[in-house]
Amino acid sequence: MEITIRSFGSIADITGKTFLLKDVTDIETLKQKLYDAYPELIHKSFIISVDKKIATNETILPNAAVALLPPFSGG
Amino acid sequence: MQSNISGRYFRQLTLKNFGAAAQEKLLSSKVLVIGAGGLGCPALQYLAAAGIGTLGIADFDKVSLTNLHRQILYSANDIGVLKAEKAKIYLQNLNPEISLVSYTDKITYDNANQIIHEYDLVIDATDNFDSRYIINDACIFLKKPFILGAIHEYQGQVAILNYADKEVNKPVNYRDIFPSLSSGTELPNCEANGVLGVLCGIIGTMQANEAIKLITGIGAPLINKLMTYDSLTNETYIVELSQTINN
């Protein structure tokens, strides 16, 4: 299964604003695939939202809206 | 019926679902804006104009030339002047009918509780992570809500955190969503990455808007919600926050 992921802020600098990942079934596999594809993310803080809610280790359905949101610091 | 409310608020008093009752709430409210920079300047300007009864301005910094493209309360003549003092003068001229208080010491763990204690609501308009955690932790201790605002290049974030009422299950704070940030080095600020003044204006104004909504009870404020705004595409992305951590 392939899902589309949106990235924001400094995460988008690494992944691009949207990207695809295959064989993602839940948050844990998502994290593993993310770190495999973009090792720099291991050192970054971000929250993962699924369908615009903070996700726990739940199943990610093929049509889910997944986003990676890092903290912003400027002001 | 507009009681003794000043005519300066007439154009907002006539708004549907606003009126004298909402204005009275603004006039009796106490809001502290921490950081009188890119976000704080527009937030302060609109909150003062809207009639926040007591408006606190906290900033230890002085105006510099590189501030002037986005920190719209200051002019070239103000370089070297304390921002909180200059902002207070500007805003008092803008609205002589409200009380303004300036704080020129840096907000630290030692003084945060004492300063924030005086206010109903805090606007976090700071530009660094250490300050954000100090504000967060003081607001948790004092049970005060705060409105986060932050910028990364062409994007901005706004959220109302640590707000609790009977309709909200549990207030979410900044450590709930970003608990493990150990230093400021991970996160570039505007000094390192650059920023357009207009984005600061938009995000700071959104913070002021959320404050007005929260105080007056109109609309759907971003309580426990993180909004990201992209100034390049005009897209917004709103995520519902919870105390559950996945980062």
Interface residues (C-beta under 8 A of the other chain):
Chain A: R6 F8 G9 S10 I27 H43 K44 S45 F46 I47 I48 S49 K52 K53 I54 A55 T56 N57 A67 L69 P70 P71 F72 S73 G74 G75
Chain B: G35 G37 G38 L39 G40 A125 T126 D127 N128 F129 R132 G149 A150 I151 H152 E153 Q155 G156 Q157 I177 F178 S180 L181 G184 E186 L187 P188 N189 C190 N193 V195 C200 L226 T228 D230 Y237 I238 V239 E240 L241 S242 T244 I245 N246 N247
